[in-house]
Amino acid sequence: MEKKGTVTELSSLYPAEEAQKASMRVQDAIAERQQQLNQVKSFIDDNISLINLVNKLPDETHHNIMVPFGKASFFPGRLIHTNEFMVLLGEGYYAERTSKQTVEILKRRGKSLETQTESLKAIMQDLKAEALFFDTTANEAAEGLVEIREDYVEEGSSATSPMAGYSKSDNNLPLEVNDGRATAEDEEYARIFSRMDDLEKEEEEAEKADESDDDEQLQGDDSTDQETEEDAEKADESNDDDDEKLQRQISIDQEGDVQIQRQIHNDQEVRSTLVETSETLPVSKGKCHLHKAEL
């Protein structure tokens, strides 16, 4: 009989002792992670208690406390400045903060501790799955299970084929049906992917259209603002021109008033000069008659 495959004992690939040792190492790692998880959870509880205490301390101006002195002794004391806290920032650096600021810092540290908790839980789940695999493998190797591998070889002759009793058309029928199903599934997948591509393109086009509308609106707003500024500048310039014209007209009127006053003053001086001249000149009656006759 022709040999078509290989039979391998599972214990030769994965010895039971080695699998058990690997499982024990994984269990130790799980226990270590569990200790870390418990420690982080205790830190979270202490952080919550500290937040509650910091919130309550500023309610009173002072608190009577027992101050530790050494490892096993205490003495009575008083806690004052209940709204002032020295917060450790790290690397030996401290900062003075109020009660509210201290609570915010503690809450941020609490979120960091919760993140560490989730990370440890995920690692423990992976380790538990690995331990389960090693335990199962060790048990199967101890029971004497074997692994059978047989290479698939396509046989051309119908005599040695498992379906030798069927005709050629019967042999090809299941393949044709399978090919038809595979083709239909491929066409369905292709149609679905093409539809998804079309939807993605439509979304991209819609986003581009929205962006273009926003850009046009911004440009319109900018142009409107620019026109408004230009109109305001023109109005200011026109007002300045009107003011300049008014000033010029006022100055012209003032110059006219000055000229009129000068003319009046000149007329008064001429009149006074004529009066003085007429008083100083001797006038005879005859001449007066002559002048009258001449006139």
C-alpha positions in Angstrom: 0.0 0.0 0.0 1.4 3.4 -1.0 2.1 5.8 1.8 0.3 9.1 1.3 1.0 10.9 4.6 3.0 11.1 7.8 2.0 10.3 11.4 3.8 12.2 14.1 3.3 11.8 17.8 2.4 15.0 19.5 4.8 14.3 22.4 7.7 14.5 19.9 6.7 18.0 18.8 5.6 19.3 22.2 6.9 17.2 25.1 4.6 17.0 28.0 7.2 18.1 30.5 8.2 21.1 28.4 4.6 22.1 28.0 4.0 21.8 31.7 7.1 23.9 32.5 5.9 26.6 29.9 2.5 26.5 31.6 4.0 27.0 35.0 6.1 30.0 33.7 3.0 31.5 32.3 1.1 31.0 35.6 3.9 32.7 37.4 3.7 35.7 35.0 -0.1 35.8 35.6 0.4 35.8 39.4 2.9 38.6 39.1 0.6 40.7 36.9 -2.2 40.0 39.4 -0.1 41.4 42.2 0.6 44.5 40.1 -3.1 44.8 39.4 -4.0 44.6 43.1 -1.4 47.2 43.9 -2.8 49.6 41.3 -6.3 49.0 42.6 -5.1 49.9 46.1 -3.5 53.1 44.7 -6.9 54.0 43.1 -8.7 53.4 46.4 -6.2 55.6 48.3 -6.4 58.3 45.6 -10.2 58.4 46.0 -10.0 58.6 49.8 -7.4 61.4 49.4 -9.7 63.4 47.0 -12.5 63.2 49.6 -10.2 64.3 52.4 -8.9 67.3 50.4 -12.4 68.3 49.5 -13.5 68.3 53.2 -10.4 70.1 54.8 -11.2 73.6 53.6 -14.7 73.4 55.2 -13.1 74.5 58.6 -10.4 76.9 59.5 -8.4 74.4 61.6 -8.5 70.7 62.5 -7.3 69.0 65.7 -5.1 66.0 64.8 -2.5 63.6 66.2 0.9 64.3 64.7 3.1 61.2 64.3 6.4 61.4 66.1 8.7 58.5 65.2 7.3 55.0 64.3 5.1 54.4 67.3 4.4 57.7 69.1 2.0 60.6 68.5 1.3 64.0 70.0 -1.7 66.3 69.7 -1.5 69.1 67.2 -3.6 71.5 65.1 -3.8 71.6 61.3 -4.1 75.2 60.0 -4.0 76.7 56.5 -6.5 74.1 55.4 -6.7 75.5 51.8 -2.9 75.2 51.2 -1.3 71.9 50.0 2.2 70.9 48.9 1.8 68.6 45.9 4.6 66.3 44.7 5.1 66.9 41.0 7.9 64.3 40.6 11.7 64.1 40.9 11.5 65.8 44.3 9.8 68.9 43.1 6.8 70.3 45.1 4.3 73.0 44.3 1.9 74.9 46.6 -1.7 74.5 45.4 -5.2 75.2 46.6 -7.7 72.5 47.4 -9.4 72.7 44.0 -6.2 72.5 42.1 -5.0 69.6 44.2 -8.2 67.7 43.5 -7.8 68.2 39.7 -4.2 66.8 39.9 -5.4 63.8 41.9 -8.2 63.1 39.4 -5.7 63.2 36.5 -3.5 60.7 38.4 -6.6 58.5 38.9 -7.2 58.4 35.2 -3.6 57.3 34.6 -4.1 54.5 37.2 -7.3 53.3 35.5 -5.4 53.2 32.2 -2.7 51.0 33.8 -5.5 48.7 35.2 -7.0 48.2 31.7 -3.5 47.4 30.3 -2.8 44.8 33.0 -6.2 43.2 32.5 -5.5 42.8 28.7 -2.1 41.3 29.4 -3.5 38.8 31.9 -6.1 37.7 29.4 -3.4 37.0 26.8 -1.4 35.1 29.4 -4.4 33.0 30.5 -5.0 32.0 26.8 -1.4 31.0 26.5 -1.5 29.0 29.7 -4.6 27.2 28.5 -2.9 26.3 25.3 0.1 24.8 27.1 -2.1 22.9 29.5 -4.2 21.4 26.7 -1.0 20.5 24.7 0.6 18.8 27.7 -2.6 16.7 28.4 -2.8 15.7 24.7 0.9 14.8 24.6 0.5 12.7 27.8 -2.5 10.8 26.3 -0.5 9.8 23.3 -2.3 11.7 20.6 -0.7 11.8 17.1 -0.7 14.4 14.3 -1.5 13.1 10.8 -0.5 15.1 7.8 -1.3 14.1 4.3 -0.3 16.1 1.2 -3.0 16.7 -1.4 -2.0 15.3 -4.8 -4.3 15.7 -7.8 -4.7 12.4 -9.4 -5.2 12.3 -13.2 -6.4 8.7 -13.6 -10.0 7.8 -12.9 -9.1 4.3 -11.7 -7.4 5.6 -8.5 -9.8 8.5 -8.1 -12.2 8.3 -5.1 -15.0 9.1 -7.6 -14.1 6.4 -10.1 -17.7 5.0 -10.2 -19.0 8.3 -11.7 -18.8 9.3 -15.3 -16.8 12.2 -16.5 -19.8 14.5 -16.7 -20.8 13.5 -13.1 -17.3 14.2 -11.9 -17.3 17.7 -13.4 -20.8 18.5 -12.2 -20.0 19.4 -8.6 -17.0 21.4 -9.7 -19.1 23.3 -12.2 -21.7 24.0 -9.5 -19.0 25.2 -7.1 -17.5 27.3 -9.9 -20.9 28.8 -10.5 -21.3 29.6 -6.8 -17.8 31.0 -6.6 -18.4 33.2 -9.7 -21.7 34.4 -8.3 -20.1 35.2 -4.9 -17.3 37.0 -6.7 -19.7 39.1 -8.7 -21.7 39.9 -5.6 -18.5 41.0 -3.8 -17.4 43.0 -6.8 -20.8 44.7 -6.9 -20.7 45.5 -3.2 -17.2 46.9 -3.4 -18.1 49.0 -6.5 -21.1 50.4 -4.6 -18.9 51.2 -1.7 -16.5 53.0 -4.0 -19.3 55.0 -5.5 -20.6 56.0 -2.1 -17.1 57.1 -1.0 -16.7 59.2 -4.2 -20.1 60.8 -3.5 -19.1 61.6 0.0 -15.8 63.1 -1.2 -17.7 65.2 -3.8 -20.2 66.4 -1.2 -17.3 67.4 1.1 -15.6 69.2 -1.7 -18.9 71.0 -2.6 -19.3 72.0 1.1 -15.8 73.3 1.2 -16.2 75.3 -2.0 -19.5 76.8 -0.7 -17.8 77.8 2.5 -14.9 79.4 0.6 -17.4 81.3 -1.6 -19.3 82.5 1.4 -16.1 83.6 3.1 -15.0 85.4 -0.1 -18.4 87.1 -0.3 -18.2 88.2 3.3 -14.7 89.5 2.7 -15.8 91.5 -0.4 -18.8 92.9 1.5 -16.6 94.0 4.4 -14.1 95.5 1.9 -16.9 97.4 0.1 -18.3 98.7 3.5 -14.8 99.9 4.5 -14.4 101.6 1.1 -17.8 103.3 1.4 -16.9 104.4 5.0 -13.6 105.8 3.7 -15.3 107.7 0.9 -17.9 109.1 3.3 -15.0 110.2 5.6 -13.3 111.8 2.6 -16.4 113.6 1.5 -17.0 114.9 5.0 -13.4 116.1 5.1 -13.9 117.9 1.8 -17.1 119.5 3.1 -15.3 120.7 6.2 -12.5 122.1 4.1 -15.0 124.0 1.9 -16.8 125.3 4.9 -13.5 126.5 6.4 -12.6 128.2 3.2 -16.0 129.9 2.9 -15.7 131.1 6.5 -12.2 132.4 5.8 -13.4 134.2 2.7 -16.3 135.7 4.6 -14.0 136.9 7.3 -11.7 138.5 4.7 -14.7 140.2 3.2 -15.7 141.6 6.5 -12.2 142.9 7.1 -12.2 144.6 3.7 -15.6 146.2 4.4 -14.3 147.4 7.8 -11.2 148.8 6.1 -13.4 150.6 3.5 -15.6 152.0 6.2 -12.5 153.2 8.1 -11.1 154.8 5.0 -14.4 156.6 4.3 -14.5 157.9 7.8 -10.9 159.2 7.5 -11.7 160.9 4.1 -14.8 162.5 5.6 -12.9 163.8 8.7 -10.2 165.1 6.3 -12.7 167.0 4.2 -14.3 168.4 7.3 -11.1 169.7 8.6 -10.1 171.2 5.3 -13.4 173.0 4.9 -13.0 174.6 8.3 -9.5 175.8 7.7 -10.1 177.4 4.2 -11.4 181.1 4.1 -14.6 181.4 2.2 -16.0 184.9 1.0 -19.5 185.7 0.3 -18.8 186.9 -3.2 -17.1 183.8 -4.0 -19.9 181.9 -2.6 -22.3 183.8 -4.7 -20.1 183.3 -7.7 -19.9 179.7 -7.0 -23.6 179.5 -6.7 -24.1 181.4 -9.9 -21.6 179.1 -11.6 -23.5 176.2 -10.3 
